[in-house]
Every structure is written in C-alpha cells, then in structure tokens.
Amino acid sequence: MSESEPKGAERPTPTKEVGVRAVNRALDLLVELSEWQRPAGLSELAVRVGLHPSTAFRLLESLQSRGFVHQMADDRTYKLGNRNLELGAAFRRSYSVWSHAEDHATQLAESLGETVSIGVLDKGEVLYIAVARGQRDYGMAMDAGTRHPAYCTALGKAILAEMSEQEIREIVHQHPPVPLTPNTLVDSPSLLRDLAATRRRGYSIDNEERIPGIFCVGAAVRDLDGGLVGALSISGPAQRMHERGMENLSSTVMRAASALGH
C-alpha cells in the first residue's frame, strides 16, 4: 500500500444504519480522513464513503465551519481540522495515559524536588494536563489547564520535534514567536535546527527561553501503539538543573515519559 492510500484495509460491509443519516455520513467522512496519510480530495472521499460528491461537499463544508475539517488552500483537498485536537485532549484527560498523569507527575516531582509538567499540543499551544511542584524554595506560576507557546517550552518542543516541517511551519505561522527572554528562538531556521537536534537526541531543552532563570528538559510521551500523545518535562532553577547534569536529566525525563505512556 502506498503512502497516498488510506491506512485502513477493505471497508466493512455496511450494517443497518442507526440514528440521524446526515450525522452518520459526516462521521464516516471524519473517520475516512483519519485513515489517510495525506489530505484527500473530494471525489476520492466521496467514493470511499459511498456518497455523491455534492452530498460529500455539503457535509465537508459543515464540518469545516465547525473546525473538524480543514481545506488546503492550494489544491482544495481536505484533512482533519484542529477541533479534533480539543476532543482528543478532553478524551485523554479522562482516559488512558492521562487518567494517571497527575499521580505520575506528583511522584516524580516529589522524588526530584523539581516541577514536573505533562501536556498536549492544542491549537498550536501547549495545554498543561498536570503540574506538580517539588520545590520548596522556588515555585513556578503554572497550573493544569493553562496554556503556553509551544516554540519556547520543553513540552512544546518535544512534541513539535515529532512533526513534519510543514506542520511546524503552519503552527509557527499561526503563533509567530515573540522574544519572551533573550534566549527565545524567534526565527524559523533557529527553531527548526533546535527541533532537529531534539529529534536526534530524544529530548528537548528550554534554556531559559520562556522564563529567565528557569531551565527545562522534556520528552515526548507515546502510547502503547507508539503514537504521540503529549510530552513530559522537568523544570527548575537553571543553576540547580545544570548541577544535576544533562546526562542525568535527559535519561530521567525520557524514562519518565516512557513510563507514563506504558
């Protein structure tokens, strides 16, 4: 099977339809889009779900208006929209990996004496799912449910490093970097180089890029199937974090991220 074809095999034999017909057809389109490894055209989507192109177009327009489908500007093909991230984030907060994210963060923070954060990428920003503070002498103004830019956080960069360059550029276009500190990477070439380094070594670094004096190390969190679901980071005062050593910090954060996903 080529990369241009959907991942799913033969479509199942239709069963008796239950519920509202238009809703079922719209959901068929969303499920079909999720199986493609590239944006799909109107005609091929219509064929795959057994709809007339005009019917598929109307349904896709409705889904697009609610953010569940995005139409590419260049060739008018379709892909899943960002609204699906919101539903996915809500699901993850109440099930699977995220059902024990808070306990995981708390235990790790207590053992390290640093802040441990767990989050997902939502609308181009990091949405914090769990935050646990282990420091007694230094606190960070951050709580679960808050958002921060992806380009200057260890959580965000750990996730961005797993994405394609086109996806990264789209997010940067939606959320242009601004210099929060002298260390913030605000130009695309520098950010892309940093993400490439993150990809090679397996962990991300926020070197006082969001908050002066705070150093963070992060790693991507994957589920049992190897799918990217979010990231975990360890944060603390820069001097103390440097004293711990990068080898120690990086191995700790990668082990913790792997344990959370499994």
VENMOZI-V485914 format. One record per helix or strand of 2 or more residues. SS is the DSSP state (h for helix, s for strand). FROM is the first residue (numbers start at 0). TO is the last residue. If there is no record, write none. Layout:
ss = <SS	SS>
from = <FROM	FROM>
to = <TO	TO>
This chain:
ss = <h	h	h	s	s	h	h	s	s	s	h	h	h	s	s	s	h	h>
from = <20	41	52	68	77	82	95	114	124	146	153	164	187	203	213	227	237	245>
to = <33	48	64	70	79	93	111	121	132	148	159	173	200	206	221	236	243	260>
